[in-house]
Amino acid sequence: LPLAHALAQKEDLPIPEWLFAWAASLVLVASFYALSVAWKTARFEDERWRPLGGGVLRALLHPATQALYGLVGVFLLGLTIYSGLEGTVAPDRNFSLTFVFVTCWLGFPLLGVLFGDVFRVFNPWRAIGRAAGSAFRRLVGQGPVHAPYPERLGRWPAAVGVVAFVWLEVIYGASGAVSVGLDPETTARATIAYTAYTLAMMVVFGTERWCDRGETFSVYFGMFGRIGSFAAREGRLGVRRMLAGTTGWAAVPGSAAVVVASIGSTAYDGAAEGPLRQPIENVFEWLVDQDVGLVASRRLAETLFLLVAIAAIAATYLAGVWGMRTVRGAPPFRDLIRAFAPSLIPIAFAYLAAHYFSLFAFQEQAQFTYLLSDPLGEGSDLFGTASGGIDYGALGANAIWYFQVAALVVGHVAGLVLAHDRAVALWGDPKQAARSQYWMLAVMVGFTCLGLYLLSAANQ
C-alpha cells in the first residue's frame, strides 16, 4: 500500500479505492483461514478477570473517589446547560456543542476501549440517582421501591436513544441552506429534556437497572468498554482478556439493535456526504413540491434515509446469521442473533473511529484551548488558553486516510475473531464452526468495503 501510494503521488493520480478494498478483503480472508486452522477452542467464554493490587489502584474506585467523579460529571452537565442557554449563539465558540457531540460522544468510546467503562463513574445522571437514593434511605430508613423492569423491553430504549441522538446532531442540526441548524440553546434544552426523562426512569425502575438497560449513554459507552482489558468488579479494578468482555453482552434483548444502530447511523452520516446526497435531494424536492415546507422536507428526507441505512445494516447482519442456520447443529435463529451481535462491537468502534477521526483530532484542540478558557464565548480567559486555535496542519490527508483504513481493517478482523470464537463455543466442532463463519466472513468483507467506499466518497 505505501508503494502504491508513492507511485500514485509520482504520477499525480489518485489511489484507486478498489486497491484498498481488495487488500482489506485479502487480510480478512487470510485471518479467516488462520482462525480455521489454529483456533480450535473457545477462548473468550471465560474473561479470566484478575484484580490489580496496589493502594493507588484501589483508591481509584473508593466510594469517596467515585463520589468525586460523580460531582465532576454533574458539574460538566450543568456547565453544558448553562453555556448553551447563556453563552454565545456561535456554535464554534460555545462549549456545549463540541463537548456533547465530540468530546463525549467520540471520546468516551475511545476511553472505554483503552481503560474500560470510564463513563460509568462520571455519569451525572447515575450520580444524581445514587445520591437521591442514599438520601431517601437515610430519611425513610429503607430504599425506595421500584417497578420491575420488563425483560422484553431490554435495551431497546437505549437503541432508540442512539438513533435519536444522531438524528439531533446530523439531521436536525444539518448545515444545509434550508435548515435552522443545531444551536447551543437547542443542545441545552435537549439536555434538560433528556435529564428529566432519565431521572424519571430511574425513579420508576431504579438507578442501576436503568443505567444497565435503558439509559442511552450508559449502554452505548459501556458497550465499547467491553472491548478493553480493564474492568471493575465489586469495587476493585482488574484486567481481563482483550475482547472477552463482549461475550454475553448481547444476551439482553435489544442489545443487537444498539450496535446495529451505531453502525447504521455512522454509515448514514458518511453516505449522506456522498452516494446518498442526490437521492436525499430528490426526495427533498419531491416533498417541497407537495407543500410540506423547506425545513420539514429536509428533515423528513434525511430521516427516511437514516432509517434505510440502519435497516440495510440490520438486513446484512441478519442475512449472515440466517445463513449460519444452514450449518448442522445450529442454534435457533434468535439465539444466533444475540450470540454473534458482540462481534459487531469492534466494527461499530472502527466505523466511529474511521469516520470521525479528523473531526475528533481537530476539535479536541479547540475543546482544550479556547473553549475551555472561554466556555460562554464572551471573551473570558480562565486558563490562559483562549488565544489558542486549531492546527489543521497537524495531520495530513494521507495520515488521516491510512488511519481510517487501518481502523476499519483492525476492527473487522477483531469482529471476525470474536465471531469465530463464539462459533467454536456454540458448535463444539471446529470444522462446523468454520463452515458457519463463511457467512460472517461475507458480512465482514461487505462492511469493510462499504466503510472504505463511504470514506473515499466523503474525501472526494
N, C-alpha and C positions, 0 to 999 in steps of 0.2 A: 504493500500500500504506500509506504513512503517513496519507493521508486516510481510508482505510477504518478504520484503527486508531483515529484520532481520533473518527470517528463512532461506532465500536463502544463506545469508552470513554464517550462522551457519553450514549449510550442505555443504557449498562450492559449491553451484550450482547457475547458472545464473538465474535471474528472467525471467520467460517466457514472451515474448513480448505480447502474446495474453492476459495476465492478464491486462496489461496496456491498450491495445486496448479495451478490454471488459469493464473495469472501465470507460474509457473515453466515450465510446458509451453510457454507462448507465447514465453518467452525462448529455449527450446531450438529451437523451430520457426524463429524468426527467425534464430537463429545458424546453423541448418542451411541456410536459404535463402542467407544471406550467404556461407557457405562454398562453396556450389554455384556461386555467381556469381563470386566473387572469388578463390577458392583453386584455381588451375588446375595448379599444380606442387607436387610433394612438397618440403617444406622441412625436415623433421626427419630425413631419411635421413643427413644429414651433421651431426654435432654442432657442427662449427666451433669446436672447443675451442682456446683460445689461452692460453698460460701468463701468469701475472701476475708482474710484476717486483717488485723490492724485497727488500732483505735481511731485513726483518722477516717478509715472507710466506714466503720460502724457509726461514727458521728454524722456521716452524710445522711443517714436515714433515721437519726434520732428524732423522736417526736417533736422536740423543740426546734430542730433544724427544719423539719418538714413544715412546721407552722410558719417559719420564716419564709420558706419557699412560697407557701400559700399567700402570705402577705405581699410578696413581690408580685405574684400573679394578679392579685386583687388591685394593687396599685397600678399596674400596667393596663388592666381593664378600665379602671377609672380614668387614666390618662388618655386612653384611646377615645373614650366617650367625650371627655372634656375638650380635647383638641379638635375632635370632629365637630362639636357644637359651637365652640368659642374661637377656634383658630381660623386661619385664612381659608378662603374657599379655593385657593390654588391647589390642585391635587398633588403637584410635585413638591410643594413646600409644607404640606401638613403631615404631621407624624402618623396620623391614623391609617391612611391608605397603605403606605409602604409597610407599616408594622403588621397590619392584619393580613394583607394579600401577598406579601413577600416574606417578611421576616418570620412570621408564624406559619403560614400555610406551606412554605417551602423549607423553612429552617428546621421545624420540629421533625419532619420525616428524616432529614439528614442526621440530626442529633439522635433520633431513635435508632437508626442503623448503627451509629458509632457507639452510643452509650446506653442504649435501652430506652424504655418509655419515660423520657425526661418530662414530657408534658404532664404526666400524672401528678407529679408533686407540685408543679406550678399551676395546675388547672385552677383558675379563680373560682369557678362555679363549684367545684368539689370542695375547695377551701371554705367557701361560704356555707355550703350544705353541712359539712362536718362541724363547723363552728356552731351553726344553729342547732344541730342535733345534740352537741355537747351541752349547750346552754339549756336546751329543753330537758335533758336528763337531770341536770342539776336542780332545775326548778320543780319538776314534777316527780323526780325520783325514779323514773324509768324512761326508756327510749320511746320515741314516737312510733305509733302503729302505722304500717304502710300496707297498701293493697298488694296482693301478689302480682308479680309481673307476668303477663301472658306469654307462655313459652313460644307459642306460634308466632308471636309478634317479633321475637328475636331482635336482630339488629336492623330490621327494615327501617325504623325511624332514622337511624344513622345513615343508611344508604340514601334515603330521600334527602337528608340534610346535606350530604356531599353534593348531590345534583343541584340543590337549591343554592348552596354557596357558590358553586361555579357559575350558575345562572346569574347570580347577582353581580359577579365580577366581570364575566366576559360577554354577557348579553344585556343585562340592564345597564351595565357600565360600558357598553360598546362605544368606541370613539368615532363611529360613523357620523356623517354630517347631519343625519336626521335624529340622532339620539341625544337625550339630555345629558348622558354621561353619568358616571358614578362620582359623586362629590363627597367630601368629608362628612358633611352633615347627614347624608343618607347612610353612610357607613356607621356613624354613631347611633342613628335611630335604629338601624338593623341590629346593632349590637345590643341596644337596650331591649328590643323586642325578643331577641334570642335569649338574653339573660332572664327575662321574665318567664319565658317558656320553659327554660331549663330548670330554674328553681322550682317552678310549679310541678314539673315532672318528678323532681327529687322529693318534694313533699308527698306526692302520691305514692311513688314506688321505692323511695329510699335513695340516698346519695350514691352509694357504691353500686347498687343494682342498675341505676340509670346510667351511670358512667360506663359500666361494662357493656350495656346493651343499646341504649338509645341516644346518649349524648354524642353528637356528631364528631366533635374534635377528639374526645377521649378514644372513641372506637377507631377513628381514622389514623391518628398519630400512633395509637397503641398497636395497630396492625403493622406499621413499619418497624416499631420497636421489637417485634417478634423476630425480625431478621437477624439482629445483632446478638452478640455473645453475652452482654450484661443483662442481668435480670434480678429483681428483688423478690425475696421470699421471706415472709414473716418478719419484716423489718430488717433483713440482712441483705447486703449486696453480694451477688455471686456471679459466676460465669458459667456458661453452657456452650454446647456446640453451636457454631455459627449455623443459622438457618433452622436449627432444631426447634426453636420456639414457635415456628409456624405450624408445626404438626398439631392437629386437633383444634386449631383456632376456628376453623370454619364449621365445627360441629353445631354451633348455634345457628338457627335459621336466619337467613338474611345476610350472613357473612359473605357469601359468594357475591351477593348483589353489591356490597360495599366495594369490593376490589374491582368488580366489573365496572361500576360507576366511576371509579377513579381512572381506570384505563380509558374508558369511553369518553369521559369529559376532557381528558388531556388530548386524546386523539382529535376530538372535535375542535379544540382550540387551535391545534395545528392545521387541521384541514380547512378551517374557516379562512385561513390566510392563503390557501392555495386551491386545491381541487374543488372545494365546496363553495368557493366565493361566487362563481357565476350561478350555480343552482340557487343559492340563497338570494341573489339579486333577482332571479327570475320569479321566485315565489313572492318576494317583497313587492315587485312591480305588479304582480297579479293582485295581491291583497290591496295595494293602493288603488288599483282600478276598481276594486269592489267598495271603495269609500270607507275602508277600515281606519285610515289615518296613518300618517307617516311613522310616528314613533311606535304605535301599536303594530303596524305591519312589519317593521323591522324586527321587533322583539318576537312576534309570532313566527316569522320565517326562521329566525335563528334558533328559537326554542324547538321548532319542529326538527331541524337538522341535528340539534344536540341529542334529542331523544332517538333519532335514527342512528346516530353514531354509537350511542350506548347499546341500542338494540343489536347493531351489527357485531359489536364486540361480544355481547352475550350469545348471539347465534353462533359465532365462530367457536367459542368455548364449548357450548352445548353440543355442537356438531362433533367436536373431538371426543367429548365424553360419550356421546351416543355411539360413536364408532367403537369405543372400548367395550361396549356391551356385547359385541360380536365375538369377543375372545372367551374361550371356555373358562367357566368358573368366575365370571364377572359378577360383582355385587349388583344390587338393584340400581337403577338409573339415578334415583335421588341420592343414594349413598355415594355414588361416584361423583356427583356434582359437589357434594360437601368435601369428599376426600381429597379431590385434586384442586379445589379452589386455592389452598395455600401456595400452590406452585405459581399462581398468578401474582402473588405479592411482590416478588423481586421484579417482575415485569412492570407492575404499576410504578414501582420506585424508579425503574430505568426510564420509563416514559416521562415521569416527572422531572428527573434529573436532566435528561437529554433536552427536553423541550424548554425548560426554564433556567438552564444553567447560566446563560449570559445575563438574563434578567436578574437572577439572584446575585451573581458576582458584581454587577454594576450597582444595583440598588442598595445592596448592603453597605457599599461605600457611602451612599447618601444617608442611610439609616444611622450609621455610627459617626457621622461628622455633623453636617448642618441640621439634620432632622432631630438628632439627639440634643444638640445645644439649643435649638430653636424649634421646639415641637409645635408651637402655635403658628410659626411662620410670620412672626410680627417683629423680628429684629433683635430678639434676646440672644445671649451667647453664654449659656450656663457653664459649659465645659471648655470654652475656648476653641471650639472646632467649627463654629458657624461659618467660617470663611472657607471651609473645605469643600471639595467638589468630587465629581466622578471622573476618574481617569479612564476614558474609553480605550486608550491605547494599551492598558494593562494586559488585555487579552486580544490576540489577533483572531481573525476569522478562521484561519487554519487550525489554531489550537482549540477553538470552540468546536469546530466540526469533528476533529479527531476525538475530543472528549465525548461528544454526543454519540458517535459510532461505538466507542469503547463501552459507554454506559449501556447502550442497547444490547450489545453482544454479551457483556458480562451478566446483565440482568436476565437475559433469556437462557443463558447456559445455567445459571443458578436455578431458574424455574424448571429447566429440564432435569437437573439433578434431583430437585425435590419431587418432581412427578415420578421419576424412575424409582426413587427410594420408596415412595408411597405405593407404587405398583408392586414392588417386591414384597412389601408388608401385606398387601391385600391378596395377592395371588399365591405367594409362597414359592412357586416355581419360577426361577429366574427367566426361563425361556418364554413362558406365558406372559410374564411381566414385560419382557422386551417387546413381545408382539403387541401388547396393549398400547405400548408407547409409540408405535408408528403413528397413531392418530395424534398424540400430543406433540410429536416432533413436527407434524404438519402444521399444527396450531402455532407452535413457537416460530417456525420459519415464516408463517404468514404474518404474525405480529411483528417480527423483526423487519421484514421487507416493508410492511406498512409504516413502521416508525421511521425507517430511513427515507422512504418516499415523502412522508409528510415533512421531515426536516429539510430535505433537499428542495421541496416545493416552496417552503417558507423562506428559504435562504436565497431564492432566485430574485 
